Amino acid sequence: MSESGDRPEPVWLVAANVVAWRRCGTGGQELRPGTKSFKGGAKVYVAHVYWGPGGERVTVIGRERHTSRWIAIDTATRHLHSFRPKLVHTPRALERLSEAGHLHGFGEDYAGTASATLETYARQYRAKIAPSSPHPDRCLCHACLTGESAHPKRVPDTR
């Protein structure tokens, strides 16, 4: 925080977006929009990464799905995409970051390295969700929408 107390000092964090649709359920055949806490496409800031288990979970700060309040929550890396370094100036985000105990953020160089690593992990974890089950035609999961991975097996759409 600055000496005057009116504006917190900006910090470098890793910004990301929540996937629009995620696969879940038996065999990964069920699709759900966003996550329980965030709408699909919502911008979140990564406040902390748990590197020990391979970056599988991260602490993020963003606007909650229903109330639009700023929250800090742990979420799976596979539910995020488009990781990038970002200098955060938003006072409410910085306040929530301070309350979560991560006010220091990342350094600019480290945020760039971490964002590239997290993008790689997120792709790997999304690919592991039901790898042997086919995707339906017109699948809306993140991997299909972005062409992230080729899915040779398709199930005919019965809609």
N, C-alpha and C positions, 0 to 999 in steps of 0.2 A: 504494500500500500504506500501511497505517497505521503509525505509529511503533512500536507493539508487535510488529508482524509477524505477529500471530495471525489477524487478519481483514482482508482487503483492503477498500478503500473501494468501495461500490457505484457503478456507472456506468450512464448511460443508453445503451441500444442499441435497435436495431430488432429486434423479435421477429417470427418468421414460422413458418408450418407448411409442411412438404413436401407436395406434391400426392399424393393417394392413388394415382392412376394417371396416367401420362403417355403421350402418343402419340409413337411413333417409328417408324423403319423406312421402307420405300418407301411413299410416299403417306400416311404417318402412320396406316396401318391396324393397326400393331402396338401393343399396350398393355403397359406394364411398370409394376410397382408401385414407387412411390417413386423413389429414385435408387440408383445403385450404392453410395453411402456411407450413405444415410439411409432408414429405413422411411417409408412413406407416413403422413402425419399427425404425424411427429416435429417437435417444437419446436426451432427453431434461432435463433441470435442473429446478426444481420448485424453484422460487425465492421468491414467496409470496403466501399465501393462504388466501382466504376470508372466515374465519370461521363463520362469522355472518350468511350467508344464508346456512350453512351446508356444507361448502367446495365444493360447486357446481362449482366454478370457481377458477382457479389458474393462477398466472403469471409465464410463463415459458421462459427459454432462450434456444435457440437451433439454428441449422443451417437451414436457410430458404430453402424451397422446390426447388425453381428455380435457385437462385443465390448462394446458399451455404454461404451467409453472416450470421453472428450471429445476431439474432433479439431477442427482448423481446416482448412478446405478451400475452394477457389474453386468456385463452382457457378453455373449459369445462373439468372437471375432468374425465367424462365418456370416453373421447377420449384418455386417457392414461392408461397404465397398468404397472405392475412390478415395483412398487414404492420401492425404497431402499435408505438408506443413503449413501452419497458419498462425499469424500473429493475432492474438485475441485481445480486443479492446472492450468488448461488451461488459459493462459493469455487473450485471446480474450473473453472467456466466463466471466472471472472476470471483464474485462473492460466493457462489456455490462451490467453486474450486477451492477457495479458502476454507469453507466449512468442511469439505471432504478431506482436508489436510494435504492438498497437493498444489499449493499456491506457487511453488517454484516453477512448475511446468517443465518443458524440455528446452534445451538450447536450440538455436536455429539449425545447426548442422546435425545434431542428434535427432531432431524432429524429422528432417529429411530422410535420414537413414532408417529411423523407426517406421516411417510411413511406407517406404518401399518393402521393408520386411513384413509389416502387418498385411499389406496387400497380397504378398505371396502366401502367407499363412491362411488368410481368408479364402483364397482360391482353393488351396489344398483341402481345407476343412469342408468347404461346400462340395467338393468333388467326392468326399468320403461319405456323404449322406446318401444312403441307398445306392451304391455304385452299380449293382447288378440289376436294379429294377428299371424298367423302361419309363420314359417320360410320355405322357399322353400327347396327342397332336395338339397344337396351339398351347403348349405348356407356358405358363406365366412365371416360372421360377427365374431367379436372377441369372443362372447359368444359361438358360435357353434364351432369355430376352437379350442378353448381351453377346451370345455366341461364345461364351467363356470356354465351353467344352463341347465337343461333338458327341451327340447321343445317337448311335446308329440304330438302336432298337426303339421303335415307337409303338405305342398302343393306339389302335383306331379310336377316334373320338366317338363316343356313343351319345353325345348330347343332341 
